[in-house]
Amino acid sequence: MDNYGFLSVLPPVLAIILALRTKQVYLALLFGIWFSWVIMSDWNIFTGTLATIEGFVNVFKSPGNTRTIMFSALVGALLLFIQYSRGVEGFIHKLNKLIVYFEKKQKGYSRVMVQLLAMLTGILLFVETNISSLTVGTLYRPVFDQLKIPREKLAYIADSTSAPSSILIPFNAWGAFVMGLLLTQGIEAPFSLMLSSIAYNFYPLITILIVFIVIVSRKDIGPMAKAEQRTRETGMLMNENAKPMLSNKVTSFETKKGVKARALNMIIPLGVMVVMMPVNLAYTGWDKVEDANSFSEHLFRSIGQGSGSSAVLYAVMAAILTAMILYRAQGIMKTKEMVDITLKGISELMPLALLMLLAFAIGDACNQLGTGEFVADFSRDWLSPEFLPAIIFLISAFIAFSTGTSWGTFAIMMAIAIPMAEIHQSELTLVVAATLGGGVFGDHCSPISDTSIISSMASASDHIDHVNTQLPYALIGGIFTTLLYLVLGMLFV
């Protein structure tokens, strides 16, 4: 790989700036990808353009990328199934009883309780971030709409409880990935080090705390406050010029006539998807485990070794199959209807699949440009030991923001942060926590993050509006975290 220096940072940063300024996220990402390949083609526009096309083709060389794109498309079929069966309507009826109960106690209290339920659901589904965001958005969007809570707020809650809970409760693919990185750096007890670092992983802890405070206090800031005011005064769930990631054809899909609205028609398929996630992780990781002392140890380690992309794809397919069997047994759908709805759902989610393709393509381009390595190496020589945790946190955040991937950031930064901690004799748990928290922080702020994209889609929110309304809360969490790392960095030196 050639060393492109500062040029390696320009494409992703320009793409993010263009996306935030113009709200044309597809064109912004396309420009960033094209610009990356033009740089790598020695500024030959013709060669760079052809390389861009090949870059899109190469995205599908990665099985993980292909599975995630397939998952993004198949989600549309699942959403239409549960809508058509009147499962969403039945779930709303059940929640309405809860809403009436709390509204009788205190006016406006039901809004707080529904948001807290959405937050709790996101935290409990720590096994996989995309499943968490998707489930929270799908379950609670109709109720949020009914209570006139802006779509941006739902996307914020879904996004801010998915990755933070997955990194804080690491009994999932995230934990296995981090342990693998620690092992490659010669850490003899990676699991205990990872668990010890949780206490110092301030960003996800602060993020979840901020979500709780915002919900309970009913106080918002910045663009989110404007979104709440808009919905309160006009009833509009989104801005007038918003382009929701999920079209009205999906969120307002016509339900089956003459069918009783049952909450179970929604809960059972989604429940199967959630349950099948750890089952699929165990299945895909089972043969990778060696020298396990017991079945329970083998099971736990296999979940950690499983393929996340395979697990989410198998889980959503199992949910669709369950829905087909369930609805056919009730006489809700015939085979032709199932096929038509599946194809309709996939077609409606093609914009999301395209966005995932663009996000993966710019990530691949950044890897070849060496964006992460440049940012990390640039800081290697001038770091002081007492500032190491804070600087590691900020560098990890910038890499994740620029590339849209926290996992890629972990892979880059662990190889740099751990040796630097040993050279400077810094507290290792603090540095590991800063690396993990910085990756989540940058990913949380980035419009090209897959978790943010899925959160926008599941909540049927405009993606850039979601990023803009979430950003002030993320920055507050980032600032407090940086200050804490500065203080602790000085105390541990």
C-alpha positions in Angstrom: 0.0 0.0 0.0 1.3 3.4 -1.0 1.6 6.2 1.5 -0.8 9.0 0.4 -0.2 11.1 3.6 -2.7 13.9 4.2 -4.5 13.2 0.9 -5.8 10.0 2.5 -8.0 12.0 4.9 -9.5 14.3 2.3 -12.0 12.0 0.5 -14.0 10.7 3.5 -13.9 14.1 5.2 -15.1 15.9 2.1 -17.8 13.3 1.6 -19.1 13.8 5.1 -19.1 17.6 4.8 -20.9 17.4 1.5 -23.5 15.1 2.9 -24.2 17.3 5.9 -24.3 20.5 3.9 -26.3 19.3 0.8 -28.3 16.4 2.4 -27.5 14.5 -0.8 -25.8 11.6 1.0 -25.7 9.3 -2.1 -24.0 11.9 -4.3 -21.6 12.9 -1.4 -20.5 9.3 -0.9 -20.2 8.7 -4.6 -17.9 11.8 -4.9 -15.8 10.6 -1.9 -15.3 7.2 -3.5 -14.5 8.6 -6.9 -12.1 11.2 -5.4 -10.3 8.4 -3.5 -9.7 6.4 -6.7 -8.6 9.4 -8.6 -5.9 10.0 -6.0 -4.9 6.4 -6.1 -4.8 6.6 -10.0 -2.2 9.4 -9.9 -4.9 12.0 -10.6 -5.9 10.3 -13.9 -9.7 11.0 -14.0 -10.5 8.4 -16.7 -8.5 5.6 -14.9 -9.9 6.8 -11.5 -13.5 6.6 -12.8 -13.0 3.0 -14.1 -11.4 2.1 -10.8 -14.4 3.5 -9.0 -16.7 1.1 -10.9 -14.4 -1.8 -10.0 -14.4 -0.6 -6.4 -18.2 -1.1 -6.3 -17.8 -4.6 -7.8 -15.1 -5.5 -5.3 -17.5 -4.7 -2.4 -19.2 -8.0 -3.1 -15.9 -9.9 -2.9 -16.4 -9.7 0.8 -19.0 -12.2 2.0 -19.7 -10.1 5.1 -20.5 -7.0 2.9 -22.7 -9.1 0.7 -24.6 -10.6 3.6 -25.2 -7.1 5.2 -26.5 -5.7 1.9 -28.8 -8.7 1.5 -30.0 -8.2 5.1 -30.7 -4.6 4.4 -32.9 -5.5 1.4 -34.7 -8.4 3.1 -35.7 -6.3 6.1 -38.2 -4.6 3.7 -40.0 -7.9 3.2 -40.3 -8.5 7.0 -41.6 -5.0 7.6 -44.3 -5.3 5.0 -45.3 -8.8 6.3 -46.0 -7.6 9.8 -47.7 -4.5 8.5 -50.0 -6.4 6.1 -50.9 -9.0 8.8 -52.2 -6.1 11.1 -49.5 -7.2 13.6 -48.3 -3.6 14.0 -51.9 -2.4 14.6 -52.4 -5.1 17.3 -49.2 -4.1 19.0 -50.3 -0.4 19.0 -53.6 -1.5 20.6 -51.7 -3.3 23.4 -49.4 -0.3 24.0 -52.4 2.1 24.0 -53.7 0.5 27.2 -50.3 1.2 28.8 -50.4 4.8 27.4 -53.9 5.4 28.8 -52.8 4.1 32.2 -49.8 6.4 32.5 -51.7 9.4 31.0 -54.3 9.1 33.8 -51.5 9.3 36.3 -49.9 12.5 34.8 -50.4 14.3 31.5 -47.5 13.6 29.2 -46.2 10.8 31.3 -47.0 8.2 28.6 -44.5 9.8 26.3 -41.8 9.4 28.8 -42.6 5.7 29.5 -42.8 4.8 25.8 -39.4 6.4 25.2 -37.9 4.6 28.3 -39.3 1.3 27.0 -37.6 1.9 23.6 -34.4 2.7 25.4 -34.6 -0.4 27.6 -35.3 -2.6 24.5 -32.3 -1.2 22.7 -30.0 -2.0 25.7 -31.4 -5.5 26.2 -30.7 -6.4 22.5 -27.0 -6.0 23.0 -26.2 -9.1 21.1 -26.1 -7.3 17.7 -26.3 -3.5 16.9 -28.3 -3.8 13.6 -30.8 -6.1 15.2 -31.1 -3.7 18.2 -31.7 -0.6 16.0 -34.0 -2.4 13.6 -36.2 -3.9 16.4 -36.5 -0.6 18.4 -37.4 1.4 15.2 -39.9 -1.2 14.0 -41.6 -1.8 17.3 -41.9 1.7 18.5 -42.3 3.8 15.4 -46.1 3.5 15.2 -46.5 4.4 18.9 -44.0 7.3 18.6 -46.0 8.6 15.6 -49.3 8.3 17.5 -47.9 10.2 20.5 -46.4 12.9 18.1 -42.8 12.2 19.0 -40.5 13.2 16.1 -38.9 10.4 14.1 -35.5 12.0 14.8 -36.0 11.2 18.5 -36.7 7.5 17.8 -33.7 7.3 15.6 -31.6 8.9 18.3 -32.8 6.4 21.0 -32.3 3.4 18.7 -28.8 4.5 17.6 -27.6 5.6 21.1 -28.5 2.3 22.8 -27.3 -0.2 20.1 -23.5 0.2 19.8 -23.0 1.5 23.4 -24.8 -1.5 24.9 -22.9 -3.9 22.6 -19.5 -2.6 23.7 -20.5 -2.4 27.4 -22.0 -5.9 27.5 -19.4 -7.7 25.4 -21.0 -11.2 25.4 -21.4 -11.0 21.6 -19.4 -10.8 18.4 -18.1 -7.3 19.5 -16.5 -8.9 22.6 -15.0 -11.7 20.5 -13.5 -9.3 18.0 -11.9 -7.2 20.7 -10.5 -10.2 22.5 -9.0 -11.4 19.2 -7.3 -8.0 18.7 -5.9 -8.1 22.2 -4.6 -11.6 21.7 -2.7 -10.5 18.5 -1.0 -7.9 20.7 0.3 -10.5 23.1 -2.2 -9.9 25.9 -2.3 -13.1 27.9 -5.7 -12.6 29.6 -7.7 -10.6 27.0 -11.1 -11.3 28.5 -10.2 -10.0 32.0 -8.6 -6.9 30.4 -11.7 -6.3 28.3 -13.9 -6.6 31.4 -11.6 -4.3 33.4 -11.7 -1.7 30.7 -15.5 -1.4 30.8 -15.3 0.8 34.0 -13.2 3.3 32.0 -15.2 3.1 28.8 -16.9 6.4 29.6 -18.4 7.4 26.2 -21.0 4.6 25.9 -21.8 5.0 29.6 -22.3 8.7 29.3 -24.3 8.3 26.0 -26.8 6.0 27.6 -27.0 8.3 30.7 -27.7 11.3 28.4 -30.5 9.4 26.6 -32.1 8.7 30.0 -31.8 12.3 31.2 -33.2 13.7 27.9 -36.2 11.3 28.1 -37.0 11.9 31.8 -36.3 15.6 31.9 -38.2 16.2 28.6 -35.5 18.8 27.8 -33.8 18.8 24.4 -31.1 21.0 22.8 -30.2 22.2 19.4 -31.8 20.6 16.3 -33.7 18.0 18.4 -35.4 20.8 20.4 -36.5 22.3 17.1 -37.7 18.9 15.9 -39.8 18.5 19.1 -41.2 22.1 18.7 -42.1 21.4 15.1 -44.0 18.2 16.0 -45.7 19.8 19.0 -46.9 22.8 17.0 -47.6 21.4 13.5 -47.9 17.6 14.1 -45.2 17.0 11.5 -43.1 14.0 12.4 -40.3 15.1 10.0 -39.1 18.3 8.4 -41.0 19.4 5.3 -38.2 18.6 3.0 -37.2 15.4 4.7 -36.4 12.2 2.8 -37.1 9.3 5.1 -34.9 6.2 4.8 -38.2 4.2 4.8 -40.8 5.2 2.3 -44.5 5.8 3.2 -45.3 2.7 1.0 -43.7 0.6 3.8 -44.8 2.5 6.9 -48.3 3.0 5.6 -48.7 -0.3 3.7 -52.3 -1.3 3.3 -53.4 -4.0 5.8 -55.3 -7.1 5.1 -59.1 -6.6 5.2 -61.2 -8.7 7.5 -58.3 -9.9 9.6 -58.2 -9.4 13.4 -55.4 -7.2 14.6 -53.1 -9.4 16.7 -49.9 -8.1 18.4 -48.5 -11.6 18.2 -48.4 -11.3 14.4 -45.7 -8.7 15.0 -44.0 -9.9 18.2 -43.5 -13.5 17.1 -41.5 -12.8 13.8 -39.5 -10.1 15.5 -38.9 -12.4 18.5 -37.7 -15.2 16.2 -35.3 -12.7 14.6 -33.9 -11.6 18.0 -33.6 -15.2 19.4 -32.1 -16.6 16.3 -29.2 -14.0 16.4 -27.3 -15.7 19.3 -28.3 -19.2 17.9 -26.8 -18.4 14.6 -23.7 -16.9 16.2 -23.2 -20.2 18.1 -23.8 -22.2 14.9 -21.4 -20.3 12.7 -18.7 -20.2 15.5 -19.1 -23.7 16.8 -16.4 -25.4 14.8 -13.9 -22.6 15.5 -13.8 -23.4 19.2 -11.0 -25.7 20.4 -10.2 -27.2 23.8 -13.4 -26.2 25.6 -13.8 -27.8 29.0 -17.6 -27.9 29.0 -20.6 -27.5 26.8 -21.5 -24.1 28.4 -17.9 -22.9 27.8 -18.0 -24.2 24.2 -21.4 -22.5 23.6 -20.2 -19.1 25.1 -17.0 -19.1 23.1 -18.8 -20.2 19.9 -21.2 -17.2 20.2 -18.1 -15.0 20.5 -16.4 -16.6 17.4 -19.6 -16.6 15.2 -20.1 -14.5 12.1 -22.2 -11.4 12.8 -23.1 -10.8 9.2 -24.2 -14.4 8.7 -26.1 -14.3 11.9 -28.2 -11.2 11.1 -28.9 -12.5 7.6 -30.0 -15.9 8.8 -32.0 -14.3 11.6 -34.1 -12.0 9.3 -34.7 -14.9 6.9 -35.9 -17.1 9.8 -38.2 -14.3 10.8 -39.6 -14.0 7.3 -40.1 -17.8 7.1 -41.8 -17.8 10.5 -44.1 -15.0 9.4 -45.1 -16.9 6.2 -46.0 -20.0 8.2 -47.8 -18.1 10.9 -49.9 -16.0 8.4 -50.6 -18.9 6.1 -51.9 -20.9 9.1 -54.2 -18.1 10.0 -55.4 -17.8 6.4 -54.1 -14.2 6.2 -52.0 -14.8 3.1 -51.7 -17.1 0.1 -48.5 -18.1 -1.6 -48.9 -15.5 -4.4 -49.4 -12.7 -1.9 -46.3 -13.8 0.1 -44.2 -13.7 -3.1 -45.6 -10.3 -4.2 -45.0 -8.8 -0.7 -41.5 -10.1 -0.5 -40.6 -8.6 -3.8 -42.3 -5.4 -3.0 -40.5 -5.1 0.4 -37.1 -5.8 -1.2 -37.7 -3.2 -3.9 -38.7 -0.5 -1.4 -35.5 -1.1 0.6 -33.2 -0.9 -2.5 -32.2 2.7 -1.5 -30.9 1.4 1.8 -29.0 -1.4 0.2 -27.5 1.1 -2.2 -26.5 3.3 0.7 -24.8 0.3 2.4 -23.0 -0.4 -0.8 -21.7 3.2 -1.0 -20.7 3.1 2.7 -18.7 -0.2 2.2 -17.1 1.2 -1.0 -15.8 4.3 0.7 -14.6 2.2 3.6 -12.6 0.0 1.2 -11.2 3.0 -0.5 -10.1 4.5 2.8 -8.4 1.2 3.7 -6.4 1.3 0.5 -5.6 5.0 0.9 -4.4 4.2 4.4 -6.6 6.9 6.1 -6.5 5.2 9.5 -2.8 4.4 9.5 -1.9 8.0 8.5 -4.0 9.6 11.3 -2.6 7.1 13.8 1.1 7.4 12.7 0.8 11.2 12.6 0.3 11.3 16.3 2.8 8.6 17.3 5.9 10.7 18.0 4.5 13.8 19.9 2.3 12.1 22.4 3.0 12.7 26.1 2.1 9.8 28.5 -0.4 11.8 30.6 -2.3 12.9 27.4 -2.2 9.4 25.8 -5.7 8.2 26.8 -7.4 11.4 25.7 -5.5 11.6 22.4 -6.1 7.9 21.7 -9.8 8.5 22.2 -9.9 11.5 19.8 -7.8 9.8 17.1 -10.0 6.7 17.3 -13.1 8.9 17.0 -11.7 10.7 14.0 -10.8 7.5 12.2 -14.3 6.0 12.9 -16.0 9.3 11.9 -14.0 9.3 8.6 -14.4 5.6 7.7 -17.8 4.9 9.3 -16.7 1.8 11.1 -15.9 1.2 14.7 -14.6 -2.3 14.1 -12.1 -1.1 11.5 -11.0 1.6 13.9 -10.4 -1.0 16.7 -8.3 -3.1 14.3 -6.1 -0.1 13.4 -5.8 1.5 16.8 -5.3 -1.5 19.0 -2.1 -2.3 17.1 -0.8 1.2 17.9 -2.4 2.1 21.2 -1.3 -1.0 23.2 2.4 -0.8 22.2 2.3 3.0 22.9 0.8 2.3 26.3 3.6 -0.1 27.1 6.3 2.3 25.9 4.9 5.2 27.9 4.0 3.0 30.8 0.4 4.2 30.7 -2.5 2.3 32.4 -3.4 -0.4 29.8 -7.1 -0.7 30.8 -7.5 3.1 30.3 -5.9 3.1 26.9 -7.9 0.1 25.7 -11.1 1.7 27.0 -10.2 5.0 25.2 -9.7 3.1 21.9 -13.0 1.3 22.2 -15.0 4.4 23.3 -13.4 6.6 20.6 -14.4 4.1 17.9 -18.0 4.1 19.1 -18.0 7.9 19.4 -16.8 8.5 15.9 -19.1 5.9 14.5 -22.0 7.5 16.4 -21.3 10.9 14.8 -20.7 9.6 11.2 -23.3 9.7 8.5 -21.6 6.8 6.8 -21.9 4.5 9.8 -24.0 1.4 9.1 -25.5 1.5 12.6 -26.7 5.1 12.0 -28.0 4.2 8.6 -30.0 1.2 10.0 -31.3 3.4 12.8 -32.6 6.0 10.3 -34.2 3.3 8.2 -35.9 1.5 11.0 -37.2 4.8 12.4 -38.3 6.0 8.9 -36.3 9.2 9.6 -34.4 11.5 7.2 -30.8 10.2 7.6 -29.0 13.6 7.7 -31.7 15.0 10.1 -31.0 12.1 12.4 -27.2 12.8 12.3 -27.7 16.5 12.9 -30.1 16.0 15.8 -28.0 13.4 17.4 -24.7 15.2 17.0 -25.0 17.7 19.9 -25.7 14.9 22.4 -22.8 12.8 21.0 -20.4 15.8 21.2 -21.4 16.5 24.8 -20.6 12.9 25.6 -17.3 13.1 23.7 -16.2 16.3 25.5 -17.0 14.9 29.0 -15.2 11.7 28.1 -12.1 13.6 26.8 -11.9 15.6 30.0 -12.2 12.4 32.1 -9.4 10.8 30.2 -7.2 13.9 30.7 -7.8 13.8 34.4 -7.2 10.1 34.8 -4.3 10.2 32.4 -2.5 12.6 34.8 -3.5 10.6 37.9 -2.2 7.3 36.5 1.2 8.7 35.3 
